Amino acid sequence: MRRRFVLPGVAGCLLLVLVTGLNGQTASVAKPRNDAGVGDTLDNPPPLANLSSAFEPKAIRAAMREVGDWELGRSQPYLSQDWTFAALYAGFMAAARTLPEARYEGAMLEVGNKLDWKLGPRLTHADDQAIGQTYLELYGDHHEARMIAPTRNQFDALMKTPDDLEKPVWWWCDALFMAPPVWARLYRATGEKSYLDYMDREWWITSNLLYDPQEHLFFRDASYLQKHEANGKKLFWSRGNGWVMAGVARVLEEMPKNYPTRPKYVEQYRQMAARVASLQGADGLWRSGLLDADAYLLPEVSGSAFFVYSLAWGVNHGILDRATYLPVVQKGWQGLVSHIYVDGRLGSIQPIGAAPGDFKPSSSYVYGVGAFLLAGSEVDRLAQRPSAIISAKTH
């Protein structure tokens, strides 16, 4: 296997110093974590399921239920505030409405009550805010103030903290999925525009640092600005860009049409959509390294699922051209379904990381399942409404 990526020595040292200063940690070295229930890899997995990948609701929902039921049974004893599970919860909430399946939303209510509707322990860290997306969605159904009170209190305090442009709050691209949709949803729940304004300011600080205006992709963090793939091209991580595309879709869903900077989000989203679509593999999926697909043996399902979710959302909402992107979504969904095993395991998901890497076909992690369920829900809408556009929120 050839070397994945290279970093020039001097530039690498300088960027390592820069990123070490961001919140006092390096971007590529994570603290020890307990990943019980988050995912695993089997040496002897069961056969693949060969489920129908037909672009029609019955088949789409069958695949979603197969994967969702398996994941709920596997992970329910371990559900926590961690970002890995927060991405899964977003998928369960979407699937609960699409299938419909009351057990999924019921499990999310159990999580909220168990955790007293609190965010994670790191008050400023986007990963620990991600679970707030589900709290706010449940609040929209049940309108119980206790569901959002801890989030609101924490965010009120954060808004009083001055920005430090040398240490962005959201210093890695994944954060644009974890935190901004929570701020946007809190705006929608309360009508307080200050939450949306805070999100908007921080989004563009991160974008100015990490978005490549030529490639129309995000670097994972500042330590990757000078890294390259083995073929000499810039290093862009599939799942990292999937996080961003899913994040911008979820922000736009809550943002008023007349919000001053909304056109900037739409433009960035369209730029990324076009670039991502151009990189789709023959199997309908994307490799973990976007600009050197030949260096990676397997497609990466979590990033691919986020792409399919976001692209389908864009077609459904009339932001992306249907004729251009429907074939991309259809091909992507077919590719995703091909990685479901007979017991419902969803495979080919890269383990927790920050850069492209290798993994086995049976590798399955909760955030990838969450992305798959999100994708299925938007694909189902697209299949039900072959020519319709979902009305945008106007607030």
N, C-alpha and C positions, 0 to 999 in steps of 0.2 A: 504493500500500500504506500503510495507516494505521500510525501509530506504535505500536510493540509494548507498551512499558511506560514508566511514569513513576516518578520517585523525588523526593519532597519535598526541597528543597535542604538545609535545616539537618539534618534527620534523616539524609539521605544522607551528608553530610560526617561526622557523628558515627559512622555505621556504617562508613564507609570507614576511619576511624581505627581503629575496633575491629578490623576484619578485617585491616588491614595488620599489626596486632600479632600475629596468629595465625601463628606460625612464620615471621614476618618477611616475609610476602608478602601481596599482595592476592588475594582469592579470584577476581576476575574477570580478572586479567591473568596469563597463564601465561608461563613462561620459554620461550625459543625451543626448539623440539624438532625432531628429525628424524623425520618421519612416513613414511619410505620403507616401502612395503608395507602401511601401516595402512589406506589407503583412497583412493578417488578418485571423480570424477564424470565421466561421459562426456557430451559434447555430442550424440553420435549413437549412442545405445545400440542393441543389437539388439532385436528384438520381445520382448514378454512371452511367457512359456512357456505360459500357460493350462493349468497342471497341475491335476489333480484335487485338490479340497479336501475330498474325502469324509472323514468322520470314522471311518476304519477304518485298521488298521495298514499295509496295503499302500500306500495312497495317502500316508499320513503319512511312511512311510519313504522312499518315492520322492522326495518333496519334500526331505526331510532330506539324502538322498544327493546329489541334484542340487546343492544349495547347498554341502554339505560338501566334495564333490570339487572343485568350482570354487574354493572358498576355499583349500583346501590347496594346490592347484596354483599359485594366485596368490601366496600369502603365505609359503610354506615357506622361500624364501631369506632372508626378513627376520625370522623368529621371534626374539623377544628376551624380556627380563624385564619389558618395559613393561606397564603396566596394560591397555592396549588389547588386547594379545595374551593377557594373562592371562585376560580374559573369554572370548576365543576358545577358549583351552585348556580351560576349564570345559565349553564346548559340545562340543568334540571328545571329551572324556572321556565325556560323557553319550551322545553319538552312537555312540561305539565300542561301548558296551554294548547300545544299543537296536537297531542295524541288523542284526547286529553288523558292525563294520568294524575289523579288526586294524591296518590302516594308520594309522588316526587315533591309537590309543594308541601305536603304534610311533613316530610322529612326536613325540609328547609325551615318550617316553623319550629320543629323540635330543636334544630341547631340554634336558632335565634334565642329561644327560651333557655336553652342550656347555657348559652354564653352571655345571657343577660343583655343581648343586643349590643354588645361592646365590640369595638374594633380591636385589632391586634395590639400588642403591648408597646410597640415603637410608635410614638405619637406622630412623628413627622414622616414616617416611611410609607411610601405608596403601597408596597406589598401588604402592609397591615391595614390599609384602608379598603382593599378590594372587596372584602366581604360586605361592605356597605352597599354595594350594588343590589345585593339580594335583600338586605334589610329594607331598602327603599322601595323595591318592587313589592315586597310583602306589605309594606305600609300603604302602598297604593291600593291594595286589595282590602286591607282590614282597618286602616285609619286609626291605629292605636299609637298614641304619641310616644309611648315607651320604646317603640321599635326604632325610632330615629333620634331620640333625645341624646344618647351618648355620642352619636355621630355629629349631631348639630353642635353640641357643647365643645367637642374637640376641634371641629372646623372653625368655630368662632374664635377659639384661642389661636389657631394657626394663622388666621388672617391678620392677626396683630403682630406676627413675626416679620420683621423686615427681610426683604430679598437680599441675598448675597450672590451676585452674579458670578463670583468665583466658585461658588458651591451651589449649583442649581438644586432645587428640591427634588426634581425628577431628572436625575443625572443619567439614567439609562433608559433605553427606548421602551422596554417592557412596561415601565411606569405609566406610559400613556394609555394603556389598557387598565391598569390597576386603579388609578386614582381619578382621572378626569371624569369618567362616567358617574362616579359617586357625587362629585361636586355638581355636575349638570343635573343629576336626578334630585339632589337636595334643593337646587334652585326650583325645579319643577314642583316639588312637594310643598315648598314654603312660599314661593313667589319672591324670594329674596334675591335680587339680581346680583348682590355682592358675591354670592357663591359662584355664579357663572363668570363674573369678572375676574375673580381670583384664578379660576381654572384657565381662563383665556390667557392671562398674563403669564402663568407658569408654562402653559403649553408652548408658547412661542419662544420662551427662553430656551426650553429643551430643543425645540425644532431648529433654532438658530445654531445650536451647538452640534446637533447630530444629523440633520437632514442634508443629504447630498443633492444639490439642485441640478446637477448634471445627470446623475443616475436615477434620481427620483426614488431613492431608498434611504432608510435610516441605518446609520452605524449603531451597533449595540450600545456603546458608550465611548467616551473620549479616548480610551486606551486602544480602540480599534481604528482610529482615523488614518493611521499609516500602515495598517496590516493588509496583506495581500494574500490571495489564494496562490496555490502552486502554479497556476497558469499566468500569474502576474496581475490578475484583475483584483479590484478592491474586494474586501471581505464583507459581505452582507449576509447576516444570519436569517434564515427563513422564518423561524418562529418569532424572532424579534420584530421583523416587519409584519408578521401576522398579528402580533399583539397590537401594533400601531394601527393597522387597518381596521381591526375589530374595534379598537378604542375610538377612532374617529367616527365610525358608523354609530356607535352608541352615544357619543356626544351629540352628533348631528340630530339624532332622534329626539333629543330633549331640547335642543337649542331653537329658539324662535326664528322664524324665517327672516325677521327684520333685525336680528342681532347684528351689530356693525361689522364684526369680523367674520361672520358666517361664510361669506364668499371665499375667504382665504382657506378655510377648512375644506370647502368643496373643491377648490382648485388643487390643493395638496392631495386630497383623496383621489381626484381624477388622474393626477399625474402618477400616483403610486399604482392605481388600478391598471393603467395602461402598461406600466413597466412590468408589473407582476404578471399580467396576462401574457406578455411577450416571452416570459421565462417558463411557462408551463411545460412540463415534460410530456412525452408521448403517452405516458400512462395516466395523464390527467393531473398528476401531483407535482410537487416541487421538492428538490433536494435541499438538505440543510444548509448548504452553501449555494446561494442563488446564482452567482456568476461563474461557478466552476462545477456544474452538475456532474461532469464525468468523473470527478474526484470522489464522489460519494455513491456507494453501491445501492443504497436503499432510498426510496422516497421517504420524506418526513411528514407524518400524518398530522401532527398538531399544528404546525405552521400552515400546511395545506388546508386543513379544516377551517382555520381562521380566515384564510384567503377566500375560500368558497363562501363562508358566511358573509363576509364583508361585500364581496362582489354581488352575491344574490340580493343582499339588502339594498345595494345601490340600484340594481335593476328594479326591484320592487318599489322603490321610492322615486323612480324617475330621474335619478342623478346620473346613472350610467345608461348608455345606449343599449337597448335590448338586443338588437341584431348583432352587435359586437360582442357582448358579454354573456348572453345566454349559452352559446356553445361552450364557452370556458367553464361556466358553472356546471353544465350537464356533464362534461368530461371530468371535471374535478369530483363531482359527487360519485360518479361511477368508479373512479379510482379509490375514493375513501371506502366505499362499501366492499371493495375487493380485499380489504385488510381486516375483516371481521371473521373471527373464529366461530366454530359451531357452538361454543358455550356462551358467546356474546363478547368475549375479549376483543378489544380493538387494538391492533398491533401497529408496529412500525412507528412508534412514538419515541422521539429522542428523550432520554432521561434529563433531569434537571441540569442546566448548564448555562453558558453564556456565549457559545460559539458553535459553529458547525462541528459535527463529530460523528463517530460510528456507533452503531447499536445493532441489536438483533431483530429479526422480523417479529418476534413475539413481545417485544418491549412495549409495555402499556402503562400509562400514567394518567392520573385523574384529570389534569388540565387538558390533555388531548381529547379525552372523552367529553369534557365540557365544550370544547371547540366543535366537536363532531355534532353534539346535540344542538348547539347554536346554528351550525350550518344546516342541519336537517330541517330545523324550524323555518328558516328563510327559504330553503329549497322547496319545502312543502307549499309555502305561500306562492312561490313562483309557479309551481306546477298547477295549483288551483286557479290561478289568475293569469292565464297565458298571455293576456294583452292588457291587463289592468295595472294601474299604478296606485299604490297605497297613498292616501292623502297624508301630507306632511302636517305635523302639529303647528298650530299658529299661536297658541297661548293668547 
